Amino acid sequence: MSHLKERKEPTCLNCQTNPLYGRFCHVCGQENLEPKETVWHLVQHFFNDITHFDGKFFSTVKYLLKRPGFLSAEYVKGRRATYLNPIRMYVFTSAIFFIILFSLRSSRKIVQINNTPDKDSAVVKQLPDLLKDQVRLEARLKKSDDEDARSNYKESLSHLSLVVGEIKKNYGDSSTRKFNKKEIQELLFRGYEDTLKAPMPPAVRANFLRDYAVAKDTGFRASFFGWNQGKYQDVAQYDSMQKALPDSLQDGWFKTICMRRLVTIDAEYRNDSRSYQEHWVENFLHSIPKIMFISLPFFAMILRLLYVRRKQWLYVEHGIFTIHVYCAVFLATLVLILLKELSNAVSWGWFHTVAGILIFLLVMYMQIYLYKAMRRFYQQRRAKTVFKYFLLCFLALIVNGILLLLFLLISAISV
């Protein structure tokens, strides 16, 4: 209730109802107060609304997480004023979840995580490891009767011998230096050059570098559905080459659309694959809220089919149950992410142990949450609930997988 002064006139300023009986209009519900407000009244109104929302939110969260399925049952029974509306609950929790997720995991960070450590810079071998590899390959060569396998073993042994020889020559027989993949390839290249009487010709050297991937290929070739764009410089060239083909050999309408987009992407990101990856990941990350929202009605429809014989449950009520489950997943996953980030930021060993235990318990709780919610809301026996729980998870996995693939494609094309 506001602290403003009540008006003496018994007429509602909002709907003009007259007379009024009491402080509130019995038609529209507006409070009959003086319309002029001070800055202090606005500040009071703001904090009253915030604390009212927070109080209802936290009491709703308590029941949501502590008693799975309880809020959905209360909503169906008509007990709704005490708890936060499910739609508002979903909007608020999903917004908070994705805001924190995107702030902690930007596209640049995710691409960096996927590419670090780089395969060519990761530590792989020391000299004793390479010597052990030689022994293992020699043993396999002796046991193998397959000519193709023996040929591969011999080639690998030859390469290893060159690498080991270069390490001993440059770093000594007892070297403990660690070599990454790229360094081993460079040692192999130098070993080959040492076996030649004359310097390796430039063309041969280029082929060697290409075959053994000593020089990293920074080029980019866009591809999906097995279609690779590697020969067209622009869309005009692709269209002209298609027109030159007979009708039976031309690409279909769908492949034509995809190939044109591939050619455009390839031309734009040919020398900057990292930028393409960042844009693609960013597009996909911002599609996750859409995937979750679109999957809501499908999840409710699966529940409707699983409980089709329970006529008292309408599709909308399955939807309310689904919204509450999704809200619980958002909140639990958010706590999981924050615990993980906090554990990575703190160097205390005991805290890592406590965080690990809490994360494990939270993951286990998330596994049984849906079952407990179904059991309380639908009031069926354990055996039936367990069967429908696994069937629901399986069908939901298929639906979410289809949506995931669809949005992955959309994200790749819309870069």
C-alpha positions as CSV (number, residue, x, y, z in Angstrom):
1,M,0.0,0.0,0.0
2,S,1.3,3.5,-0.9
3,H,2.1,6.2,1.6
4,L,0.4,8.9,-0.5
5,K,-2.6,10.8,0.9
6,E,-6.0,9.4,0.0
7,R,-8.3,11.6,-2.1
8,K,-11.5,12.9,-0.6
9,E,-13.4,12.7,-3.9
10,P,-15.1,9.3,-4.3
11,T,-14.3,9.1,-8.0
12,C,-11.7,6.8,-9.6
13,L,-9.1,8.8,-11.6
14,N,-8.5,5.8,-13.8
15,C,-11.9,4.6,-14.9
16,Q,-14.1,7.4,-13.5
17,T,-16.2,5.0,-11.3
18,N,-18.4,6.8,-8.9
19,P,-18.9,6.4,-6.0
20,L,-16.0,4.4,-4.6
21,Y,-16.3,2.2,-1.5
22,G,-13.1,2.3,0.4
23,R,-9.5,3.1,-0.6
24,F,-9.5,1.0,-3.8
25,C,-11.7,1.1,-6.9
26,H,-14.0,-1.9,-7.0
27,V,-13.9,-1.9,-10.9
28,C,-10.3,-1.4,-11.9
29,G,-8.5,-1.9,-8.6
30,Q,-6.6,1.4,-8.6
31,E,-5.9,3.0,-5.3
32,N,-7.7,6.4,-4.8
33,L,-4.7,8.6,-4.0
34,E,-3.5,12.1,-4.8
35,P,-1.8,12.0,-8.2
36,K,1.0,14.4,-7.3
37,E,4.1,12.5,-6.0
38,T,7.4,13.7,-4.6
39,V,10.8,12.3,-5.5
40,W,10.8,10.5,-2.1
41,H,7.5,8.8,-2.9
42,L,9.0,7.5,-6.2
43,V,12.1,6.2,-4.4
44,Q,9.8,4.5,-1.8
45,H,7.6,3.0,-4.5
46,F,10.7,1.6,-6.3
47,F,12.1,-0.1,-3.3
48,N,8.7,-1.4,-2.2
49,D,8.3,-3.1,-5.5
50,I,11.8,-4.5,-5.5
51,T,11.5,-5.9,-2.0
52,H,8.0,-7.3,-2.7
53,F,9.3,-9.0,-5.9
54,D,12.4,-10.3,-4.1
55,G,10.4,-11.7,-1.2
56,K,8.1,-13.5,-3.5
57,F,10.9,-14.7,-5.7
58,F,13.0,-16.2,-2.9
59,S,10.1,-17.9,-1.3
60,T,9.1,-19.4,-4.7
61,V,12.7,-20.5,-5.3
62,K,12.8,-22.2,-1.9
63,Y,9.7,-24.4,-2.8
64,L,10.9,-24.8,-6.4
65,L,14.2,-26.4,-5.4
66,K,13.3,-28.0,-2.1
67,R,10.0,-29.6,-3.2
68,P,10.1,-30.6,-6.9
69,G,6.6,-30.5,-8.4
70,F,5.0,-28.7,-5.5
71,L,4.6,-25.3,-7.2
72,S,3.0,-26.8,-10.3
73,A,0.5,-28.7,-8.1
74,E,-0.3,-25.5,-6.1
75,Y,-0.8,-23.6,-9.4
76,V,-3.2,-26.2,-10.7
77,K,-5.2,-26.0,-7.4
78,G,-5.5,-22.3,-7.8
79,R,-3.1,-21.2,-5.1
80,R,-1.2,-18.6,-7.0
81,A,-1.0,-15.3,-5.2
82,T,1.6,-16.5,-2.7
83,Y,4.1,-17.5,-5.4
84,L,5.7,-15.8,-8.3
85,N,3.9,-16.3,-11.6
86,P,5.5,-19.1,-13.6
87,I,6.0,-16.9,-16.7
88,R,7.6,-14.2,-14.8
89,M,9.7,-16.8,-13.0
90,Y,10.9,-18.2,-16.3
91,V,11.7,-14.8,-17.8
92,F,13.6,-13.7,-14.7
93,T,15.6,-16.9,-14.1
94,S,16.5,-17.4,-17.8
95,A,17.5,-13.8,-18.2
96,I,19.8,-13.9,-15.1
97,F,21.2,-17.3,-16.2
98,F,22.1,-16.3,-19.7
99,I,23.4,-12.9,-18.7
100,I,25.9,-14.5,-16.3
101,L,26.7,-17.3,-18.8
102,F,27.5,-14.9,-21.6
103,S,29.6,-12.7,-19.3
104,L,31.6,-15.7,-18.1
105,R,31.8,-17.5,-21.5
106,S,32.2,-15.1,-24.4
107,S,32.7,-16.5,-27.9
108,R,36.4,-15.3,-27.8
109,K,37.0,-17.3,-24.6
110,I,35.3,-20.4,-25.9
111,V,37.3,-20.4,-29.2
112,Q,40.5,-19.8,-27.1
113,I,39.6,-22.8,-24.9
114,N,39.0,-25.0,-27.9
115,N,42.3,-24.0,-29.4
116,T,44.5,-23.9,-26.3
117,P,46.7,-25.7,-25.9
118,D,47.3,-25.9,-29.7
119,K,47.9,-29.3,-31.0
120,D,51.2,-28.1,-32.4
121,S,52.3,-26.5,-29.2
122,A,51.2,-29.1,-26.7
123,V,54.0,-31.0,-24.9
124,V,54.1,-34.6,-26.3
125,K,57.4,-36.4,-25.9
126,Q,60.8,-36.6,-24.3
127,L,63.8,-38.5,-25.6
128,P,63.1,-41.6,-23.3
129,D,59.5,-41.6,-24.6
130,L,60.7,-41.7,-28.2
131,L,63.1,-44.5,-27.4
132,K,60.3,-46.5,-25.9
133,D,58.2,-45.9,-29.0
134,Q,61.0,-47.3,-31.1
135,V,61.1,-50.5,-29.0
136,R,57.3,-50.9,-29.3
137,L,57.3,-50.4,-33.0
138,E,60.2,-52.9,-33.5
139,A,58.2,-55.5,-31.5
140,R,55.1,-54.9,-33.6
141,L,57.1,-55.1,-36.8
142,K,58.5,-58.5,-35.7
143,K,55.1,-59.9,-34.8
144,S,53.1,-58.5,-37.8
145,D,52.5,-60.6,-40.9
146,D,50.5,-57.9,-42.8
147,E,52.6,-56.2,-45.5
148,D,50.8,-52.9,-45.3
149,A,51.2,-52.8,-41.5
150,R,54.9,-53.7,-41.8
151,S,55.4,-51.0,-44.3
152,N,53.8,-48.4,-42.0
153,Y,55.9,-49.6,-39.0
154,K,59.1,-49.4,-41.1
155,E,58.3,-45.8,-42.2
156,S,57.4,-44.8,-38.6
157,L,60.7,-46.4,-37.3
158,S,62.6,-44.5,-40.0
159,H,61.1,-41.2,-38.9
160,L,61.7,-41.9,-35.2
161,S,65.3,-42.8,-35.9
162,L,65.9,-39.4,-37.6
163,V,64.2,-37.5,-34.8
164,V,66.2,-39.4,-32.1
165,G,69.4,-38.8,-34.0
166,E,68.7,-35.1,-34.3
167,I,67.9,-34.8,-30.5
168,K,71.1,-36.7,-29.5
169,K,73.2,-34.6,-31.9
170,N,71.8,-31.2,-30.8
171,Y,70.8,-31.8,-27.1
172,G,72.9,-34.8,-26.0
173,D,72.1,-38.5,-25.2
174,S,70.7,-37.7,-21.8
175,S,68.5,-34.8,-22.7
176,T,65.3,-34.3,-20.7
177,R,63.9,-31.5,-22.9
178,K,60.3,-31.8,-23.8
179,F,59.3,-31.6,-27.5
180,N,56.0,-30.7,-28.9
181,K,54.5,-32.0,-32.1
182,K,55.7,-29.1,-34.2
183,E,59.3,-29.3,-32.9
184,I,59.4,-33.1,-33.6
185,Q,58.2,-32.4,-37.1
186,E,61.0,-29.8,-37.6
187,L,63.5,-32.3,-36.2
188,L,62.3,-34.8,-38.7
189,F,62.7,-32.3,-41.5
190,R,66.2,-31.4,-40.4
191,G,67.0,-35.2,-40.2
192,Y,65.9,-35.6,-43.8
193,E,68.0,-32.7,-45.0
194,D,71.0,-34.1,-43.2
195,T,70.7,-37.4,-45.2
196,L,70.8,-35.5,-48.5
197,K,74.1,-34.6,-50.1
198,A,72.7,-31.4,-51.6
199,P,70.2,-28.9,-50.1
200,M,66.6,-29.8,-50.7
201,P,65.1,-28.0,-53.7
202,P,62.4,-25.4,-52.9
203,A,59.6,-27.3,-54.6
204,V,60.5,-30.6,-52.8
205,R,60.9,-28.7,-49.5
206,A,57.4,-27.1,-49.9
207,N,55.9,-30.6,-50.6
208,F,57.6,-32.0,-47.5
209,L,56.3,-29.2,-45.3
210,R,52.8,-29.7,-46.7
211,D,52.9,-33.5,-46.3
212,Y,54.2,-33.4,-42.7
213,A,52.4,-30.3,-41.6
214,V,55.5,-28.6,-40.3
215,A,54.1,-25.3,-41.6
216,K,50.6,-24.7,-40.2
217,D,47.9,-24.1,-42.8
218,T,46.2,-20.9,-41.8
219,G,43.8,-21.0,-44.7
220,F,40.1,-21.5,-44.2
221,R,37.6,-23.5,-46.2
222,A,34.0,-23.3,-45.2
223,S,32.1,-26.5,-45.4
224,F,29.0,-28.3,-44.1
225,F,26.9,-31.3,-45.2
226,G,30.1,-32.6,-46.7
227,W,30.1,-29.8,-49.2
228,N,33.4,-27.9,-49.3
229,Q,34.0,-24.6,-51.0
230,G,37.5,-24.7,-52.2
231,K,37.5,-23.8,-55.9
232,Y,35.2,-20.8,-56.3
233,Q,36.5,-17.3,-55.8
234,D,33.1,-15.6,-55.6
235,V,29.4,-16.2,-56.2
236,A,29.5,-15.0,-59.7
237,Q,32.1,-17.7,-60.6
238,Y,30.0,-20.4,-59.0
239,D,26.8,-19.3,-60.9
240,S,28.6,-19.2,-64.2
241,M,30.1,-22.6,-63.7
242,Q,26.6,-24.0,-62.8
243,K,25.1,-22.5,-65.9
244,A,27.8,-24.2,-68.0
245,L,26.7,-27.6,-66.7
246,P,23.8,-29.6,-68.1
247,D,20.6,-29.4,-66.1
248,S,21.0,-32.9,-64.8
249,L,24.4,-32.1,-63.2
250,Q,23.5,-28.7,-61.7
251,D,23.1,-28.4,-58.0
252,G,19.6,-28.5,-56.5
253,W,17.9,-25.4,-55.0
254,F,18.9,-26.2,-51.4
255,K,22.6,-27.0,-52.3
256,T,22.7,-23.9,-54.5
257,I,21.6,-21.7,-51.5
258,C,24.2,-23.4,-49.2
259,M,27.0,-23.2,-51.7
260,R,26.4,-19.5,-52.4
261,R,26.6,-18.9,-48.7
262,L,29.7,-21.1,-48.4
263,V,31.4,-19.1,-51.2
264,T,30.6,-15.8,-49.5
265,I,31.8,-17.0,-46.1
266,D,35.0,-18.5,-47.6
267,A,35.8,-15.2,-49.4
268,E,35.2,-13.2,-46.2
269,Y,37.1,-15.4,-43.8
270,R,39.7,-17.1,-46.0
271,N,42.6,-15.7,-44.1
272,D,41.0,-15.4,-40.7
273,S,39.5,-18.7,-39.5
274,R,39.7,-17.6,-35.9
275,S,37.3,-14.7,-36.6
276,Y,34.9,-17.1,-38.3
277,Q,35.0,-19.4,-35.3
278,E,34.3,-16.6,-32.9
279,H,31.3,-15.3,-35.0
280,W,30.0,-18.8,-35.3
281,V,30.3,-19.6,-31.6
282,E,28.7,-16.2,-30.7
283,N,25.8,-16.8,-33.0
284,F,25.3,-20.3,-31.5
285,L,25.6,-19.1,-27.9
286,H,22.9,-16.5,-28.5
287,S,20.7,-19.2,-30.0
288,I,20.7,-21.3,-26.8
289,P,17.9,-19.2,-25.2
290,K,15.9,-19.7,-28.4
291,I,16.5,-23.4,-28.3
292,M,15.4,-23.6,-24.7
293,F,12.3,-21.5,-25.3
294,I,11.3,-23.4,-28.5
295,S,11.8,-26.8,-26.7
296,L,9.3,-25.8,-24.0
297,P,6.1,-26.6,-25.9
298,F,7.7,-29.8,-27.3
299,F,8.6,-31.0,-23.7
300,A,5.0,-30.2,-22.6
301,M,3.6,-32.1,-25.6
302,I,5.7,-35.2,-24.7
303,L,4.3,-35.0,-21.2
304,R,0.8,-34.7,-22.6
305,L,1.4,-37.9,-24.7
306,L,2.9,-39.8,-21.7
307,Y,-0.1,-38.9,-19.5
308,V,-2.8,-39.0,-22.2
309,R,-5.0,-41.2,-20.1
310,R,-5.0,-38.7,-17.3
311,K,-7.8,-36.5,-18.6
312,Q,-7.6,-34.0,-15.6
313,W,-4.2,-32.7,-16.9
314,L,-4.6,-30.2,-19.8
315,Y,-1.8,-29.3,-22.1
316,V,-1.5,-25.9,-20.3
317,E,-0.9,-27.6,-17.0
318,H,1.8,-29.8,-18.5
319,G,3.3,-26.5,-19.8
320,I,3.3,-25.0,-16.3
321,F,5.0,-28.1,-15.0
322,T,7.6,-27.8,-17.8
323,I,8.3,-24.1,-17.0
324,H,8.9,-24.9,-13.3
325,V,11.3,-27.7,-14.3
326,Y,13.2,-25.4,-16.7
327,C,13.4,-22.7,-14.0
328,A,14.9,-25.3,-11.6
329,V,17.4,-26.3,-14.2
330,F,18.5,-22.7,-14.9
331,L,19.0,-22.1,-11.2
332,A,20.9,-25.3,-10.5
333,T,23.1,-24.9,-13.6
334,L,23.8,-21.3,-12.6
335,V,25.0,-22.4,-9.1
336,L,27.0,-25.1,-10.8
337,I,28.7,-22.6,-13.1
338,L,29.4,-20.2,-10.3
339,L,30.9,-22.9,-8.1
340,K,33.1,-24.0,-10.9
341,E,34.3,-20.4,-11.6
342,L,34.9,-19.8,-8.0
343,S,36.9,-23.0,-7.6
344,N,39.1,-22.0,-10.6
345,A,39.7,-18.5,-9.1
346,V,40.6,-19.7,-5.6
347,S,43.9,-21.5,-4.9
348,W,42.9,-23.0,-1.6
349,G,43.1,-26.8,-1.7
350,W,40.4,-27.4,0.8
351,F,38.0,-25.1,-1.1
352,H,38.6,-27.2,-4.3
353,T,37.6,-30.3,-2.3
354,V,34.5,-28.7,-0.9
355,A,33.5,-27.2,-4.3
356,G,34.1,-30.6,-6.0
357,I,31.8,-32.4,-3.4
358,L,29.1,-29.7,-3.8
359,I,29.3,-29.9,-7.6
360,F,28.9,-33.7,-7.5
361,L,25.9,-33.5,-5.1
362,L,24.3,-30.8,-7.3
363,V,24.8,-32.9,-10.4
364,M,23.2,-35.9,-8.7
365,Y,20.3,-33.8,-7.5
366,M,19.7,-32.5,-11.0
367,Q,19.5,-36.1,-12.2
368,I,16.7,-37.0,-9.8
369,Y,14.9,-33.6,-9.8
370,L,12.7,-34.4,-12.8
371,Y,11.7,-37.8,-11.4
372,K,10.8,-36.3,-8.0
373,A,8.8,-33.5,-9.7
374,M,6.8,-36.0,-11.9
375,R,6.2,-38.2,-8.8
376,R,4.7,-35.4,-6.8
377,F,2.8,-33.6,-9.5
378,Y,1.3,-36.6,-11.4
379,Q,0.8,-38.8,-8.3
380,Q,1.7,-42.1,-10.1
381,R,3.4,-45.2,-8.7
382,R,7.2,-45.4,-8.7
383,A,7.5,-48.0,-11.4
384,K,5.3,-46.0,-13.9
385,T,7.1,-42.8,-13.0
386,V,10.5,-44.3,-13.5
387,F,9.5,-45.7,-16.9
388,K,8.0,-42.4,-18.1
389,Y,11.0,-40.5,-16.7
390,F,13.4,-42.4,-18.9
391,L,11.1,-42.2,-21.9
392,L,10.7,-38.5,-21.4
393,C,14.4,-38.0,-21.2
394,F,15.0,-40.0,-24.3
395,L,12.3,-38.2,-26.4
396,A,13.4,-34.8,-25.1
397,L,17.0,-35.7,-26.0
398,I,15.9,-36.4,-29.6
399,V,13.9,-33.1,-29.8
400,N,16.7,-31.0,-28.4
401,G,19.2,-32.8,-30.6
402,I,17.2,-31.8,-33.7
403,L,16.9,-28.2,-32.5
404,L,20.6,-28.1,-31.7
405,L,21.6,-29.3,-35.2
406,L,19.1,-26.9,-36.8
407,F,20.5,-23.9,-34.9
408,L,24.1,-25.0,-35.5
409,L,23.4,-24.9,-39.2
410,I,21.6,-21.6,-38.9
411,S,24.5,-20.2,-36.9
412,A,27.1,-21.4,-39.4
413,I,25.1,-19.9,-42.4
414,S,24.3,-16.6,-40.7
415,V,27.9,-15.7,-39.8
